[in-house]
Amino acid sequence: MLQRVLNQYNEAIMDTDRDRALLVVRDALGMGISPEEVVFEIVVPAIELMMKSISENQGEVPFKVQEMVEKTVSLIDESFRQLQIVITVTAADEPVITGHPNEFSQVILNILFNARDAFLARKDDKPRVIAIEIFGQGGRGVITIADNAGGIPEEILEKIFDPYFTTRGPDQGIGIGLYMSKIIIEKNMPGRLSARNTAEGAEFRIEV
């Protein structure tokens, strides 16, 4: 039964069909498969297979970090503005890194969506700002993405990159976005992805 569910989940993930993937997970839990088995026998292997497939099918190329960040932000900037969320991009340097541009873009999107959800959960009238800073440090390109949405509770800060971990309701996701981002940056690039709290919110840091 696990293999059948894994195959179904693999198909949904490879087709980037979020709703179908979520439905497969719900059905698996409904069949009596434990949450631990769902995570480690279905979700994790499927995501790692997808990441491996992407890496094998996309050759690594050098690309400008600022250019890729700005291109990614342009995809969602208007929708964020509709939610009164302002995104700023500041570049102190012009680092060029080698990797898979589309994967890198997906990581940026995942972090931005995470910030968006944090703002929406607060439901207050304070200005909503996401500040992206790009610079070089120690021979690496560094990107920080900081918001003023209040931060991540300290008790879950170390868990946010775990597969299947989410603070949202079951109808809003299955907690794989940041886990996928971690795989992309640390296994595929390779580099480092971390998160910390600041005085006003959360800050994600990418080093490649």
C-alpha positions in Angstrom: 0.0 0.0 0.0 2.8 2.4 0.8 4.4 1.9 -2.6 1.1 2.6 -4.3 0.7 5.8 -2.4 4.3 6.8 -3.0 3.8 6.4 -6.7 0.7 8.6 -6.6 2.4 11.2 -4.7 5.5 11.1 -7.0 3.2 11.7 -10.0 1.5 14.7 -8.3 4.9 16.2 -7.2 6.5 15.8 -10.6 3.4 17.4 -12.2 3.7 20.2 -9.6 0.0 19.5 -8.7 -0.2 20.8 -5.1 -3.9 20.0 -4.7 -3.5 16.4 -5.9 -0.4 15.9 -3.6 -2.4 17.2 -0.6 -5.3 14.9 -1.5 -2.9 11.9 -1.7 -1.5 12.7 1.8 -5.0 13.1 3.3 -6.1 9.7 1.7 -3.0 8.0 3.1 -3.7 9.3 6.6 -7.3 8.2 6.2 -6.2 4.7 5.3 -4.4 4.4 8.6 -0.9 5.2 7.5 0.8 7.0 10.4 2.0 10.7 9.9 5.6 9.5 10.4 5.3 7.0 7.6 3.6 9.6 5.4 6.6 11.9 5.9 9.5 9.6 5.8 8.2 6.9 3.4 6.2 9.1 1.0 6.8 12.8 1.2 10.6 12.9 1.7 11.5 10.3 -0.9 9.2 11.9 -3.5 10.7 15.4 -3.0 14.3 14.1 -3.1 13.5 12.2 -6.3 12.0 15.4 -7.8 15.0 17.5 -6.8 17.4 14.9 -8.2 15.5 14.8 -11.5 15.5 18.6 -11.8 19.3 18.7 -11.1 20.0 16.0 -13.7 17.8 17.7 -16.4 19.0 21.2 -15.8 22.7 22.0 -16.4 24.4 24.3 -13.9 25.0 27.7 -15.3 26.5 30.9 -13.8 23.9 33.6 -13.2 23.6 37.1 -11.6 21.9 36.9 -8.2 20.4 40.4 -8.4 19.0 39.8 -11.9 17.4 36.5 -10.8 16.0 37.9 -7.6 14.4 40.9 -9.4 13.0 38.6 -12.1 11.4 36.4 -9.4 10.0 39.3 -7.4 8.4 40.7 -10.6 6.3 37.5 -10.8 4.5 38.2 -7.5 5.1 41.9 -6.8 1.7 43.1 -7.9 -0.2 40.4 -6.0 1.7 41.3 -2.9 1.0 44.9 -3.3 -2.7 44.1 -3.4 -2.1 42.7 0.1 -0.3 45.9 1.1 3.1 44.1 1.2 6.0 46.0 -0.2 9.1 44.2 -1.4 12.4 46.1 -1.7 15.6 44.8 -3.3 19.0 46.3 -2.4 22.3 45.1 -3.9 25.6 46.2 -2.4 27.5 43.9 -4.8 26.8 42.0 -8.0 27.6 38.4 -7.0 27.5 35.7 -9.7 26.8 32.2 -8.6 26.7 28.8 -10.4 23.6 26.6 -10.1 20.1 26.1 -11.4 18.4 29.4 -11.8 14.9 28.0 -11.7 15.5 26.2 -8.5 17.0 29.3 -7.0 14.0 31.3 -8.0 11.7 28.7 -6.4 13.6 29.1 -3.1 13.1 32.9 -3.2 9.4 32.4 -3.9 9.0 29.9 -1.1 10.5 32.3 1.4 8.4 35.2 0.1 5.2 33.2 0.4 6.2 32.2 3.9 6.5 36.0 4.8 3.2 36.7 3.1 1.4 34.0 5.2 3.0 35.5 8.3 1.6 38.9 7.5 -1.9 37.6 6.8 -1.9 35.7 10.0 -1.2 38.9 12.0 -4.2 40.8 10.7 -3.0 44.2 11.8 -2.7 47.6 10.1 1.1 48.0 10.4 3.2 48.5 7.3 4.2 45.3 5.7 7.7 45.2 4.3 10.0 42.5 3.0 13.5 43.7 2.5 15.9 41.7 0.3 19.6 42.5 0.5 22.2 41.1 -1.8 26.0 41.2 -1.2 29.2 39.3 -1.5 31.0 37.9 1.6 33.9 35.5 1.8 33.8 34.6 -1.8 30.1 33.8 -1.7 26.9 35.4 -2.8 24.6 36.2 0.2 20.9 37.0 0.0 19.0 38.0 3.1 15.2 38.2 3.1 13.8 39.9 6.1 10.2 40.8 7.0 8.5 42.8 9.8 5.8 40.2 10.4 6.7 39.5 14.1 9.1 36.6 13.7 8.9 32.8 14.2 8.1 31.5 17.6 11.4 30.4 19.2 10.0 26.9 20.1 9.5 26.1 16.4 12.4 28.0 14.8 14.6 24.9 14.6 11.8 22.9 13.0 10.7 25.1 10.1 12.9 23.2 7.6 11.7 19.8 8.7 9.5 18.0 6.1 5.8 18.2 6.7 6.1 20.8 9.4 3.6 23.6 9.1 1.8 26.0 11.4 -1.0 26.5 9.0 -4.3 24.6 8.8 -4.4 21.3 6.9 -6.3 22.9 4.0 -3.5 25.4 3.3 -0.4 23.3 2.7 1.6 20.2 3.7 4.7 21.9 5.0 7.2 21.1 2.2 8.1 24.5 0.8 11.0 25.4 3.2 12.1 21.7 3.3 12.4 21.8 -0.5 14.3 25.1 -0.3 16.8 23.6 2.1 17.5 20.7 -0.3 17.9 23.0 -3.2 20.4 25.3 -1.5 22.3 22.9 0.6 22.4 19.7 -1.6 22.0 21.0 -5.1 23.8 24.3 -5.2 25.5 23.6 -2.6 25.3 26.4 -0.1 23.6 27.2 3.2 20.1 28.3 4.1 19.3 29.5 7.6 16.7 31.5 9.5 16.7 33.7 12.6 14.5 36.2 14.3 15.2 40.0 14.2 13.7 42.7 16.4 10.8 43.0 13.9 10.4 39.7 12.2 12.1 36.8 10.5 15.2 36.8 8.4 16.2 34.1 6.0 19.8 33.9 4.8 21.0 32.2 1.7 24.8 31.7 1.1 26.0 30.2 -2.1 
